[in-house]
Amino acid sequence: MKSLLLVAHGSRRAESNAEITVVAKSLSDRVHGNYAQTGYAFLELAQPSIADGIDELVNNGATEIIILPYFLSAGRHVHEDVPEIVNLKQKEYSDVKLHIAPYIGEAAEMIDVLVATSEAEN
Amino acid sequence: MKSLLLVAHGSRRAESNAEITVVAKSLSDRVHGNYAQTGYAFLELAQPSIADGIDELVNNGATEIIILPYFLSAGRHVHEDVPEIVNLKQKEYSDVKLHIAPYIGEAAEMIDVLVATSEAEN
């Protein structure tokens, strides 16, 4: 069962973390034909953790999990922290395929979103 | 002269900051009909600072600056740190209009980027 895990940084602001749950819900609605379940998790400052998010998807039957990093640039979090946690979980779940997708800032469409936002202000 | 300032978090990784300069260049190319100049700046960990970025645009003739926060969620940085710096600069430049655009994570199109990325992995 193919599953998706949206991974965000996490914030001390509850409202900020709540935004991610809304994004994950919208994403789930849009991709449910391709992914049986879509979860969300936070790198730090909020719950569930990435490890907990992976656990939950596996407990619900995931056999493959695409981890989608909701980060704009490839800093330490994208290059080191997220892969480190995912690698540890991969060792724990040797029969589940874990794969990290490109971080969202790398998507070619990001520039379109910036252009649209700047045009709306013009 | 209307100008745009892309504001990112900043990273200890030079490659991550370099990504922002590339994004700013692409953005500049796309919006130059609406904005005479497009700059970039970092909240922390990298240069130029937001204050320096505003200074440079003003020195080059900006009379209005739209600050575009390249942040995915409205944490402390978006709600407090960026506005605080911009407000201080607004007091310094009373004849320049400074305006903060919605942060990029608030754009409706963000969900499309997530869907596209998750579909590419499917």
gemmi code that builds the backbone of each chain (N, CA, C; Angstrom):
import gemmi

chains = {
    "A": [
        ("MET", (0.843, -1.199, 0.000), (0.000, 0.000, 0.000), (0.882, 1.255, 0.000)),
        ("LYS", (0.729, 2.031, -1.076), (1.569, 3.218, -1.250), (1.023, 4.380, -0.423)),
        ("SER", (1.899, 5.033, 0.301), (1.471, 6.111, 1.198), (2.385, 7.320, 1.051)),
        ("LEU", (1.842, 8.449, 1.468), (2.569, 9.711, 1.339), (2.704, 10.334, 2.725)),
        ("LEU", (3.890, 10.893, 2.997), (4.087, 11.573, 4.281), (4.644, 12.970, 4.018)),
        ("LEU", (3.816, 13.967, 4.289), (4.250, 15.362, 4.145), (5.050, 15.742, 5.389)),
        ("VAL", (6.282, 16.178, 5.186), (7.150, 16.508, 6.323), (7.466, 18.003, 6.322)),
        ("ALA", (7.059, 18.686, 7.380), (7.314, 20.121, 7.518), (8.285, 20.365, 8.677)),
        ("HIS", (8.771, 21.581, 8.771), (9.746, 21.881, 9.819), (9.150, 21.786, 11.217)),
        ("GLY", (7.955, 22.376, 11.380), (7.365, 22.481, 12.712), (7.675, 23.839, 13.303)),
        ("SER", (6.742, 24.334, 14.115), (6.868, 25.678, 14.686), (6.433, 25.670, 16.136)),
        ("ARG", (6.868, 26.673, 16.880), (6.357, 26.837, 18.248), (4.926, 27.376, 18.234)),
        ("ARG", (4.503, 27.919, 17.091), (3.143, 28.458, 16.954), (2.185, 27.356, 16.545)),
        ("ALA", (1.185, 27.106, 17.358), (0.212, 26.054, 17.056), (-0.499, 26.334, 15.730)),
        ("GLU", (-0.782, 27.620, 15.449), (-1.494, 27.971, 14.213), (-0.675, 27.567, 12.991)),
        ("SER", (0.640, 27.722, 13.115), (1.519, 27.383, 12.004), (1.482, 25.877, 11.735)),
        ("ASN", (1.514, 25.091, 12.800), (1.441, 23.637, 12.630), (0.064, 23.217, 12.111)),
        ("ALA", (-0.960, 23.937, 12.545), (-2.311, 23.623, 12.074), (-2.427, 23.826, 10.561)),
        ("GLU", (-1.701, 24.828, 10.053), (-1.686, 25.057, 8.597), (-1.250, 23.794, 7.857)),
        ("ILE", (-0.256, 23.116, 8.419), (0.284, 21.919, 7.765), (-0.765, 20.810, 7.726)),
        ("THR", (-1.556, 20.705, 8.782), (-2.601, 19.672, 8.776), (-3.635, 19.972, 7.690)),
        ("VAL", (-3.888, 21.254, 7.453), (-4.833, 21.641, 6.396), (-4.242, 21.321, 5.021)),
        ("VAL", (-2.962, 21.649, 4.851), (-2.281, 21.340, 3.584), (-2.297, 19.826, 3.346)),
        ("ALA", (-1.998, 19.052, 4.394), (-1.964, 17.586, 4.256), (-3.340, 17.038, 3.886)),
        ("LYS", (-4.385, 17.618, 4.445), (-5.750, 17.181, 4.130), (-6.075, 17.478, 2.658)),
        ("SER", (-5.734, 18.686, 2.202), (-5.972, 19.045, 0.797), (-5.187, 18.122, -0.127)),
        ("LEU", (-3.949, 17.860, 0.261), (-3.088, 16.985, -0.538), (-3.689, 15.583, -0.586)),
        ("SER", (-4.128, 15.089, 0.547), (-4.750, 13.761, 0.628), (-5.941, 13.648, -0.324)),
        ("ASP", (-6.774, 14.695, -0.319), (-7.951, 14.705, -1.204), (-7.556, 14.646, -2.671)),
        ("ARG", (-6.445, 15.336, -2.974), (-6.025, 15.432, -4.373), (-5.293, 14.190, -4.882)),
        ("VAL", (-4.615, 13.464, -4.003), (-3.761, 12.357, -4.470), (-4.282, 10.983, -4.063)),
        ("HIS", (-5.493, 10.919, -3.541), (-5.934, 9.634, -2.987), (-6.061, 8.535, -4.036)),
        ("GLY", (-6.104, 8.917, -5.313), (-6.097, 7.889, -6.358), (-4.750, 7.188, -6.445)),
        ("ASN", (-3.698, 7.922, -6.117), (-2.341, 7.372, -6.208), (-1.789, 6.880, -4.878)),
        ("TYR", (-2.258, 7.492, -3.798), (-1.742, 7.136, -2.470), (-2.908, 6.758, -1.559)),
        ("ALA", (-2.840, 5.571, -1.017), (-3.936, 5.068, -0.193), (-4.113, 5.904, 1.071)),
        ("GLN", (-3.006, 6.422, 1.584), (-3.110, 7.268, 2.779), (-2.033, 8.363, 2.709)),
        ("THR", (-2.368, 9.515, 3.253), (-1.439, 10.643, 3.312), (-1.365, 11.120, 4.755)),
        ("GLY", (-0.168, 11.130, 5.292), (0.032, 11.620, 6.650), (0.879, 12.875, 6.665)),
        ("TYR", (1.107, 13.411, 7.842), (1.997, 14.560, 7.967), (2.843, 14.373, 9.221)),
        ("ALA", (3.982, 15.053, 9.246), (4.873, 14.948, 10.402), (5.778, 16.173, 10.433)),
        ("PHE", (6.396, 16.391, 11.582), (7.251, 17.569, 11.763), (8.676, 17.163, 12.147)),
        ("LEU", (9.629, 17.869, 11.596), (11.026, 17.593, 11.931), (11.322, 17.930, 13.387)),
        ("GLU", (10.795, 19.072, 13.835), (11.037, 19.468, 15.222), (9.957, 20.425, 15.700)),
        ("LEU", (9.917, 20.657, 16.989), (9.041, 21.651, 17.629), (7.562, 21.281, 17.632)),
        ("ALA", (7.176, 20.205, 16.963), (5.758, 19.844, 16.936), (5.612, 18.338, 16.763)),
        ("GLN", (4.428, 17.862, 17.029), (4.118, 16.434, 16.906), (3.038, 16.230, 15.854)),
        ("PRO", (3.015, 15.073, 15.160), (3.887, 13.913, 15.329), (5.271, 14.128, 14.715)),
        ("SER", (6.258, 13.438, 15.260), (7.605, 13.450, 14.697), (7.596, 12.651, 13.389)),
        ("ILE", (8.668, 12.757, 12.648), (8.769, 11.993, 11.390), (8.733, 10.495, 11.701)),
        ("ALA", (9.433, 10.088, 12.749), (9.432, 8.664, 13.132), (8.015, 8.201, 13.461)),
        ("ASP", (7.299, 9.004, 14.233), (5.916, 8.649, 14.585), (5.017, 8.611, 13.340)),
        ("GLY", (5.224, 9.576, 12.438), (4.429, 9.618, 11.215), (4.641, 8.375, 10.363)),
        ("ILE", (5.902, 7.930, 10.264), (6.206, 6.705, 9.509), (5.584, 5.493, 10.215)),
        ("ASP", (5.746, 5.438, 11.534), (5.155, 4.331, 12.310), (3.664, 4.205, 12.033)),
        ("GLU", (2.979, 5.343, 12.064), (1.519, 5.288, 11.899), (1.134, 4.760, 10.518)),
        ("LEU", (1.829, 5.236, 9.483), (1.510, 4.768, 8.131), (1.782, 3.269, 8.006)),
        ("VAL", (2.891, 2.812, 8.582), (3.231, 1.379, 8.529), (2.192, 0.563, 9.298)),
        ("ASN", (1.815, 1.068, 10.474), (0.796, 0.367, 11.266), (-0.538, 0.253, 10.526)),
        ("ASN", (-0.773, 1.238, 9.651), (-2.016, 1.214, 8.869), (-1.867, 0.421, 7.568)),
        ("GLY", (-0.724, -0.201, 7.376), (-0.579, -1.085, 6.216), (0.320, -0.608, 5.092)),
        ("ALA", (1.001, 0.518, 5.274), (1.870, 1.020, 4.208), (2.979, 0.017, 3.890)),
        ("THR", (3.208, -0.225, 2.593), (4.332, -1.056, 2.170), (5.376, -0.197, 1.451)),
        ("GLU", (4.966, 1.021, 1.109), (5.872, 1.979, 0.466), (5.458, 3.372, 0.922)),
        ("ILE", (6.439, 4.163, 1.334), (6.120, 5.521, 1.796), (7.002, 6.526, 1.059)),
        ("ILE", (6.347, 7.469, 0.398), (7.057, 8.587, -0.221), (7.043, 9.729, 0.790)),
        ("ILE", (8.225, 10.161, 1.181), (8.340, 11.269, 2.135), (8.541, 12.560, 1.335)),
        ("LEU", (7.643, 13.502, 1.547), (7.629, 14.736, 0.742), (8.066, 15.907, 1.627)),
        ("PRO", (9.308, 16.373, 1.468), (9.811, 17.436, 2.343), (9.242, 18.814, 1.959)),
        ("TYR", (8.480, 19.368, 2.867), (7.856, 20.681, 2.651), (8.828, 21.755, 3.126)),
        ("PHE", (9.915, 21.884, 2.369), (10.987, 22.835, 2.678), (11.334, 23.577, 1.395)),
        ("LEU", (11.673, 24.838, 1.524), (11.938, 25.645, 0.334), (13.361, 25.573, -0.161)),
        ("SER", (14.295, 25.313, 0.737), (15.670, 25.231, 0.250), (16.396, 24.089, 0.939)),
        ("ALA", (17.458, 23.684, 0.294), (18.161, 22.483, 0.732), (19.235, 22.828, 1.749)),
        ("GLY", (18.793, 23.142, 2.930), (19.709, 23.379, 4.031), (20.002, 22.069, 4.747)),
        ("ARG", (20.494, 22.201, 5.933), (20.854, 21.039, 6.749), (19.654, 20.118, 6.985)),
        ("HIS", (18.488, 20.695, 7.175), (17.295, 19.877, 7.439), (17.025, 18.901, 6.286)),
        ("VAL", (17.071, 19.442, 5.064), (16.773, 18.611, 3.895), (17.907, 17.636, 3.609)),
        ("HIS", (19.137, 18.108, 3.768), (20.288, 17.288, 3.379), (20.708, 16.280, 4.439)),
        ("GLU", (20.486, 16.618, 5.700), (21.003, 15.741, 6.753), (19.924, 15.218, 7.687)),
        ("ASP", (19.143, 16.127, 8.267), (18.240, 15.722, 9.356), (17.139, 14.759, 8.897)),
        ("VAL", (16.438, 15.130, 7.828), (15.347, 14.264, 7.356), (15.891, 12.912, 6.879)),
        ("PRO", (16.936, 12.891, 6.027), (17.465, 11.579, 5.589), (17.942, 10.710, 6.752)),
        ("GLU", (18.539, 11.333, 7.761), (19.036, 10.570, 8.904), (17.885, 9.821, 9.605)),
        ("ILE", (16.789, 10.526, 9.839), (15.633, 9.905, 10.502), (15.027, 8.820, 9.618)),
        ("VAL", (14.900, 9.121, 8.321), (14.302, 8.155, 7.396), (15.183, 6.903, 7.289)),
        ("ASN", (16.489, 7.100, 7.265), (17.408, 5.944, 7.175), (17.286, 5.037, 8.391)),
        ("LEU", (17.151, 5.645, 9.560), (16.984, 4.847, 10.777), (15.693, 4.026, 10.709)),
        ("LYS", (14.629, 4.666, 10.214), (13.356, 3.958, 10.111), (13.421, 2.861, 9.046)),
        ("GLN", (14.181, 3.132, 7.973), (14.321, 2.112, 6.927), (14.960, 0.844, 7.489)),
        ("LYS", (15.925, 1.016, 8.396), (16.571, -0.153, 9.022), (15.573, -0.918, 9.892)),
        ("GLU", (14.686, -0.148, 10.528), (13.689, -0.778, 11.399), (12.645, -1.547, 10.570)),
        ("TYR", (12.242, -0.945, 9.451), (11.209, -1.557, 8.598), (11.841, -2.008, 7.290)),
        ("SER", (12.512, -3.134, 7.320), (13.242, -3.571, 6.125), (12.295, -4.023, 5.010)),
        ("ASP", (11.043, -4.313, 5.346), (10.095, -4.752, 4.316), (9.197, -3.623, 3.813)),
        ("VAL", (9.479, -2.418, 4.235), (8.729, -1.256, 3.738), (9.709, -0.380, 2.961)),
        ("LYS", (9.292, 0.078, 1.783), (10.179, 0.915, 0.973), (9.968, 2.382, 1.349)),
        ("LEU", (11.003, 3.008, 1.869), (10.915, 4.439, 2.192), (11.711, 5.216, 1.143)),
        ("HIS", (11.095, 6.281, 0.646), (11.768, 7.064, -0.399), (11.507, 8.550, -0.169)),
        ("ILE", (12.563, 9.340, -0.217), (12.399, 10.787, -0.024), (12.272, 11.474, -1.381)),
        ("ALA", (11.171, 12.169, -1.598), (10.951, 12.926, -2.839), (11.785, 14.213, -2.802)),
        ("PRO", (11.957, 14.857, -3.956), (12.635, 16.156, -3.940), (11.886, 17.141, -3.035)),
        ("TYR", (12.621, 17.995, -2.347), (11.977, 19.008, -1.509), (11.217, 19.988, -2.401)),
        ("ILE", (10.190, 20.579, -1.830), (9.225, 21.329, -2.632), (9.848, 22.557, -3.323)),
        ("GLY", (10.867, 23.145, -2.689), (11.511, 24.322, -3.279), (12.202, 24.025, -4.595)),
        ("GLU", (12.447, 22.739, -4.844), (13.131, 22.348, -6.072), (12.175, 22.239, -7.260)),
        ("ALA", (10.887, 22.283, -6.985), (9.901, 22.142, -8.064), (9.946, 23.353, -8.988)),
        ("ALA", (9.935, 23.084, -10.279), (9.993, 24.170, -11.267), (8.813, 25.125, -11.109)),
        ("GLU", (7.687, 24.589, -10.627), (6.471, 25.402, -10.503), (6.561, 26.458, -9.406)),
        ("MET", (7.567, 26.363, -8.512), (7.671, 27.331, -7.417), (7.791, 28.762, -7.933)),
        ("ILE", (8.502, 28.918, -9.036), (8.684, 30.271, -9.560), (7.337, 30.844, -10.025)),
        ("ASP", (6.463, 29.971, -10.535), (5.128, 30.431, -10.948), (4.346, 30.964, -9.744)),
        ("VAL", (4.502, 30.294, -8.607), (3.785, 30.728, -7.402), (4.312, 32.100, -6.960)),
        ("LEU", (5.619, 32.280, -7.035), (6.205, 33.583, -6.676), (5.739, 34.679, -7.626)),
        ("VAL", (5.723, 34.363, -8.909), (5.283, 35.356, -9.901), (3.820, 35.727, -9.633)),
        ("ALA", (2.981, 34.724, -9.390), (1.554, 34.987, -9.137), (1.372, 35.865, -7.900)),
        ("THR", (2.139, 35.575, -6.849), (2.014, 36.372, -5.620), (2.483, 37.805, -5.852)),
        ("SER", (3.577, 37.965, -6.586), (4.079, 39.320, -6.818), (3.140, 40.095, -7.739)),
        ("GLU", (2.488, 39.402, -8.670), (1.544, 40.085, -9.567), (0.284, 40.517, -8.817)),
        ("ALA", (-0.110, 39.709, -7.853), (-1.305, 40.054, -7.070), (-1.076, 41.321, -6.253)),
        ("GLU", (0.183, 41.634, -5.979), (0.525, 42.822, -5.193), (0.737, 44.038, -6.071)),
        ("ASN", (0.774, 43.822, -7.374), (1.162, 44.916, -8.276), (0.003, 45.869, -8.543)),
    ],
    "B": [
        ("MET", (9.567, 54.261, -8.251), (10.003, 53.020, -8.905), (9.649, 51.823, -8.015)),
        ("LYS", (8.805, 50.954, -8.579), (8.328, 49.803, -7.819), (9.366, 48.678, -7.847)),
        ("SER", (9.649, 48.127, -6.677), (10.686, 47.104, -6.579), (10.193, 45.932, -5.744)),
        ("LEU", (10.864, 44.798, -5.947), (10.478, 43.566, -5.268), (11.677, 43.059, -4.469)),
        ("LEU", (11.414, 42.576, -3.247), (12.495, 42.006, -2.438), (12.069, 40.620, -1.956)),
        ("LEU", (12.721, 39.610, -2.494), (12.460, 38.228, -2.070), (13.215, 37.981, -0.767)),
        ("VAL", (12.504, 37.590, 0.274), (13.132, 37.384, 1.585), (13.054, 35.911, 1.977)),
        ("ALA", (14.216, 35.295, 2.142), (14.279, 33.890, 2.543), (14.870, 33.781, 3.943)),
        ("HIS", (14.794, 32.597, 4.516), (15.287, 32.421, 5.886), (16.795, 32.594, 5.977)),
        ("GLY", (17.512, 31.972, 5.033), (18.967, 31.935, 5.124), (19.417, 30.635, 5.770)),
        ("SER", (20.589, 30.163, 5.353), (21.100, 28.873, 5.822), (22.599, 28.977, 6.092)),
        ("ARG", (23.105, 28.044, 6.890), (24.555, 27.960, 7.070), (25.223, 27.370, 5.838)),
        ("ARG", (24.408, 26.729, 4.981), (24.935, 26.121, 3.755), (24.963, 27.142, 2.625)),
        ("ALA", (26.136, 27.389, 2.088), (26.257, 28.366, 1.003), (25.429, 27.954, -0.208)),
        ("GLU", (25.363, 26.640, -0.472), (24.609, 26.159, -1.642), (23.134, 26.503, -1.501)),
        ("SER", (22.642, 26.434, -0.272), (21.236, 26.731, -0.030), (20.943, 28.203, -0.300)),
        ("ASN", (21.835, 29.065, 0.156), (21.660, 30.491, -0.100), (21.801, 30.810, -1.590)),
        ("ALA", (22.696, 30.075, -2.248), (22.884, 30.291, -3.686), (21.603, 29.960, -4.453)),
        ("GLU", (20.866, 28.967, -3.961), (19.570, 28.631, -4.588), (18.668, 29.852, -4.634)),
        ("ILE", (18.681, 30.618, -3.554), (17.800, 31.787, -3.466), (18.187, 32.833, -4.500)),
        ("THR", (19.479, 32.982, -4.728), (19.907, 33.964, -5.734), (19.417, 33.543, -7.114)),
        ("VAL", (19.393, 32.226, -7.358), (18.898, 31.719, -8.643), (17.393, 31.963, -8.762)),
        ("VAL", (16.676, 31.696, -7.680), (15.230, 31.930, -7.675), (14.945, 33.418, -7.912)),
        ("ALA", (15.703, 34.280, -7.239), (15.500, 35.727, -7.386), (15.769, 36.181, -8.817)),
        ("LYS", (16.781, 35.581, -9.440), (17.098, 35.938, -10.824), (15.953, 35.519, -11.758)),
        ("SER", (15.448, 34.306, -11.566), (14.320, 33.832, -12.389), (13.105, 34.724, -12.186)),
        ("LEU", (12.871, 35.064, -10.921), (11.731, 35.920, -10.594), (11.891, 37.287, -11.260)),
        ("SER", (13.079, 37.841, -11.170), (13.374, 39.138, -11.786), (13.057, 39.113, -13.283)),
        ("ASP", (13.494, 38.047, -13.952), (13.254, 37.916, -15.393), (11.759, 37.875, -15.706)),
        ("ARG", (11.001, 37.228, -14.803), (9.571, 37.042, -15.063), (8.728, 38.276, -14.729)),
        ("VAL", (9.184, 39.104, -13.786), (8.323, 40.204, -13.320), (8.857, 41.586, -13.697)),
        ("HIS", (9.883, 41.630, -14.545), (10.517, 42.932, -14.778), (9.586, 43.942, -15.436)),
        ("GLY", (8.492, 43.474, -16.034), (7.516, 44.413, -16.579), (6.784, 45.177, -15.479)),
        ("ASN", (6.621, 44.509, -14.333), (5.896, 45.115, -13.214), (6.821, 45.731, -12.164)),
        ("TYR", (8.019, 45.178, -12.042), (8.950, 45.651, -11.010), (10.270, 46.039, -11.668)),
        ("ALA", (10.665, 47.278, -11.448), (11.868, 47.780, -12.090), (13.110, 47.026, -11.619)),
        ("GLN", (13.096, 46.603, -10.358), (14.233, 45.830, -9.846), (13.733, 44.800, -8.841)),
        ("THR", (14.421, 43.671, -8.812), (14.102, 42.596, -7.875), (15.368, 42.236, -7.114)),
        ("GLY", (15.298, 42.329, -5.794), (16.440, 41.955, -4.970), (16.119, 40.734, -4.124)),
        ("TYR", (17.091, 40.309, -3.340), (16.851, 39.211, -2.401), (17.565, 39.522, -1.095)),
        ("ALA", (17.106, 38.914, -0.027), (17.712, 39.141, 1.285), (17.386, 37.959, 2.188)),
        ("PHE", (18.138, 37.864, 3.287), (17.962, 36.746, 4.214), (17.647, 37.254, 5.617)),
        ("LEU", (16.746, 36.557, 6.273), (16.387, 36.914, 7.646), (17.561, 36.702, 8.590)),
        ("GLU", (18.255, 35.588, 8.423), (19.399, 35.297, 9.292), (20.354, 34.328, 8.618)),
        ("LEU", (21.523, 34.192, 9.189), (22.536, 33.210, 8.777), (23.213, 33.509, 7.441)),
        ("ALA", (22.742, 34.503, 6.705), (23.345, 34.794, 5.408), (23.184, 36.274, 5.092)),
        ("GLN", (23.936, 36.717, 4.129), (23.907, 38.111, 3.685), (23.450, 38.195, 2.238)),
        ("PRO", (22.815, 39.291, 1.799), (22.501, 40.499, 2.569), (21.323, 40.290, 3.528)),
        ("SER", (21.345, 41.074, 4.595), (20.223, 41.089, 5.534), (19.021, 41.777, 4.878)),
        ("ILE", (17.868, 41.671, 5.509), (16.675, 42.345, 4.970), (16.901, 43.855, 4.955)),
        ("ALA", (17.484, 44.379, 6.019), (17.753, 45.823, 6.085), (18.679, 46.248, 4.942)),
        ("ASP", (19.736, 45.461, 4.721), (20.660, 45.779, 3.624), (19.970, 45.679, 2.269)),
        ("GLY", (19.108, 44.672, 2.119), (18.382, 44.498, 0.853), (17.484, 45.683, 0.556)),
        ("ILE", (16.802, 46.172, 1.601), (15.942, 47.349, 1.433), (16.791, 48.579, 1.101)),
        ("ASP", (17.878, 48.740, 1.845), (18.792, 49.871, 1.593), (19.220, 49.914, 0.125)),
        ("GLU", (19.606, 48.759, -0.383), (20.133, 48.725, -1.753), (19.060, 49.127, -2.770)),
        ("LEU", (17.846, 48.605, -2.577), (16.762, 48.958, -3.511), (16.457, 50.451, -3.445)),
        ("VAL", (16.456, 50.996, -2.220), (16.181, 52.426, -2.061), (17.305, 53.251, -2.698)),
        ("ASN", (18.534, 52.835, -2.466), (19.675, 53.547, -3.060), (19.627, 53.538, -4.588)),
        ("ASN", (19.000, 52.480, -5.130), (18.867, 52.385, -6.589), (17.605, 53.074, -7.102)),
        ("GLY", (16.876, 53.746, -6.215), (15.741, 54.544, -6.678), (14.356, 54.034, -6.349)),
        ("ALA", (14.266, 52.943, -5.581), (12.936, 52.403, -5.250), (12.115, 53.429, -4.483)),
        ("THR", (10.844, 53.588, -4.886), (9.911, 54.431, -4.135), (8.838, 53.573, -3.465)),
        ("GLU", (8.771, 52.316, -3.899), (7.838, 51.361, -3.307), (8.493, 49.983, -3.367)),
        ("ILE", (8.452, 49.282, -2.255), (9.070, 47.947, -2.222), (8.055, 46.936, -1.689)),
        ("ILE", (7.812, 45.915, -2.506), (6.982, 44.785, -2.071), (7.941, 43.720, -1.534)),
        ("ILE", (7.776, 43.378, -0.277), (8.611, 42.349, 0.342), (7.874, 41.018, 0.251)),
        ("LEU", (8.509, 40.040, -0.377), (7.866, 38.757, -0.663), (8.501, 37.680, 0.217)),
        ("PRO", (7.814, 37.257, 1.285), (8.419, 36.287, 2.207), (8.397, 34.861, 1.629)),
        ("TYR", (9.582, 34.342, 1.403), (9.728, 32.987, 0.851), (9.750, 31.996, 2.019)),
        ("PHE", (8.593, 31.868, 2.649), (8.421, 30.989, 3.814), (7.154, 30.165, 3.592)),
        ("LEU", (7.183, 28.930, 4.058), (6.036, 28.050, 3.808), (4.948, 28.155, 4.845)),
        ("SER", (5.298, 28.530, 6.061), (4.236, 28.629, 7.056), (4.462, 29.862, 7.924)),
        ("ALA", (3.380, 30.262, 8.554), (3.388, 31.531, 9.275), (3.818, 31.312, 10.716)),
        ("GLY", (5.086, 31.058, 10.883), (5.650, 30.950, 12.223), (6.088, 32.324, 12.705)),
        ("ARG", (6.934, 32.316, 13.698), (7.436, 33.545, 14.293), (8.147, 34.432, 13.264)),
        ("HIS", (8.876, 33.809, 12.349), (9.619, 34.596, 11.359), (8.676, 35.466, 10.516)),
        ("VAL", (7.605, 34.844, 10.041), (6.663, 35.567, 9.178), (5.839, 36.568, 9.986)),
        ("HIS", (5.437, 36.160, 11.195), (4.533, 37.001, 11.984), (5.237, 38.106, 12.753)),
        ("GLU", (6.471, 37.862, 13.164), (7.133, 38.840, 14.022), (8.436, 39.386, 13.442)),
        ("ASP", (9.341, 38.474, 13.087), (10.702, 38.920, 12.749), (10.754, 39.793, 11.492)),
        ("VAL", (10.137, 39.304, 10.401), (10.189, 40.086, 9.154), (9.455, 41.423, 9.322)),
        ("PRO", (8.208, 41.432, 9.849), (7.522, 42.723, 10.023), (8.299, 43.693, 10.911)),
        ("GLU", (8.954, 43.178, 11.932), (9.715, 44.056, 12.841), (10.831, 44.803, 12.092)),
        ("ILE", (11.556, 44.059, 11.270), (12.650, 44.670, 10.499), (12.088, 45.665, 9.484)),
        ("VAL", (11.008, 45.265, 8.813), (10.415, 46.126, 7.781), (9.863, 47.404, 8.419)),
        ("ASN", (9.238, 47.269, 9.582), (8.691, 48.452, 10.266), (9.782, 49.444, 10.655)),
        ("LEU", (10.912, 48.919, 11.105), (12.035, 49.802, 11.444), (12.524, 50.554, 10.215)),
        ("LYS", (12.600, 49.830, 9.086), (13.061, 50.467, 7.858), (12.029, 51.481, 7.346)),
        ("GLN", (10.751, 51.178, 7.561), (9.704, 52.112, 7.130), (9.850, 53.441, 7.864)),
        ("LYS", (10.221, 53.378, 9.145), (10.437, 54.620, 9.907), (11.621, 55.400, 9.365)),
        ("GLU", (12.631, 54.655, 8.934), (13.836, 55.289, 8.382), (13.548, 55.933, 7.024)),
        ("TYR", (12.761, 55.232, 6.196), (12.448, 55.726, 4.852), (10.978, 56.112, 4.779)),
        ("SER", (10.646, 57.270, 5.306), (9.233, 57.643, 5.373), (8.654, 57.960, 3.993)),
        ("ASP", (9.508, 58.228, 3.017), (9.008, 58.554, 1.673), (9.012, 57.346, 0.724)),
        ("VAL", (9.337, 56.190, 1.268), (9.286, 54.955, 0.470), (8.185, 54.075, 1.052)),
        ("LYS", (7.347, 53.520, 0.176), (6.267, 52.659, 0.661), (6.768, 51.219, 0.747)),
        ("LEU", (6.791, 50.674, 1.962), (7.187, 49.274, 2.136), (5.929, 48.460, 2.427)),
        ("HIS", (5.795, 47.344, 1.740), (4.601, 46.511, 1.925), (5.000, 45.043, 1.901)),
        ("ILE", (4.516, 44.284, 2.871), (4.829, 42.853, 2.918), (3.709, 42.066, 2.250)),
        ("ALA", (4.054, 41.299, 1.231), (3.091, 40.443, 0.533), (2.799, 39.206, 1.382)),
        ("PRO", (1.712, 38.482, 1.063), (1.471, 37.217, 1.773), (2.669, 36.270, 1.594)),
        ("TYR", (2.989, 35.508, 2.626), (4.084, 34.533, 2.503), (3.678, 33.459, 1.503)),
        ("ILE", (4.693, 32.859, 0.901), (4.445, 31.995, -0.267), (3.604, 30.750, 0.072)),
        ("GLY", (3.731, 30.264, 1.308), (2.956, 29.076, 1.698), (1.463, 29.313, 1.703)),
        ("GLU", (1.063, 30.586, 1.714), (-0.354, 30.926, 1.735), (-0.976, 30.900, 0.336)),
        ("ALA", (-0.135, 30.816, -0.676), (-0.652, 30.834, -2.051), (-1.434, 29.557, -2.343)),
        ("ALA", (-2.592, 29.720, -2.949), (-3.448, 28.566, -3.261), (-2.724, 27.577, -4.164)),
        ("GLU", (-1.803, 28.097, -4.988), (-1.110, 27.244, -5.949), (-0.129, 26.275, -5.297)),
        ("MET", (0.201, 26.483, -4.016), (1.180, 25.606, -3.356), (0.727, 24.149, -3.373)),
        ("ILE", (-0.570, 23.941, -3.223), (-1.057, 22.555, -3.193), (-0.827, 21.882, -4.557)),
        ("ASP", (-0.916, 22.681, -5.636), (-0.651, 22.126, -6.974), (0.794, 21.654, -7.094)),
        ("VAL", (1.702, 22.415, -6.481), (3.123, 22.033, -6.544), (3.344, 20.722, -5.782)),
        ("LEU", (2.691, 20.599, -4.625), (2.799, 19.364, -3.850), (2.216, 18.171, -4.617)),
        ("VAL", (1.069, 18.398, -5.229), (0.437, 17.317, -6.001), (1.357, 16.896, -7.149)),
        ("ALA", (1.914, 17.880, -7.858), (2.800, 17.576, -8.989), (4.013, 16.777, -8.532)),
        ("THR", (4.588, 17.172, -7.389), (5.776, 16.469, -6.894), (5.421, 15.046, -6.481)),
        ("SER", (4.280, 14.877, -5.823), (3.903, 13.530, -5.380), (3.552, 12.649, -6.582)),
        ("GLU", (2.990, 13.230, -7.627), (2.651, 12.446, -8.822), (3.910, 12.016, -9.569)),
        ("ALA", (4.915, 12.874, -9.557), (6.176, 12.542, -10.226), (6.847, 11.350, -9.560)),
        ("GLU", (6.530, 11.119, -8.284), (7.136, 10.011, -7.534), (6.305, 8.736, -7.653)),
        ("ASN", (5.119, 8.859, -8.227), (4.198, 7.712, -8.211), (4.524, 6.683, -9.282)),
    ],
}
model = gemmi.Model(1)
for chain_id, residues in chains.items():
    chain = gemmi.Chain(chain_id)
    for i, (resn, *xyz) in enumerate(residues, 1):
        res = gemmi.Residue()
        res.name, res.seqid = resn, gemmi.SeqId(i, " ")
        for name, pos in zip(("N", "CA", "C"), xyz):
            atom = gemmi.Atom()
            atom.name, atom.element = name, gemmi.Element(name[0])
            atom.pos, atom.b_iso = gemmi.Position(*pos), 0.0
            res.add_atom(atom)
        chain.add_residue(res)
    model.add_chain(chain)
structure = gemmi.Structure()
structure.add_model(model)
structure.setup_entities()
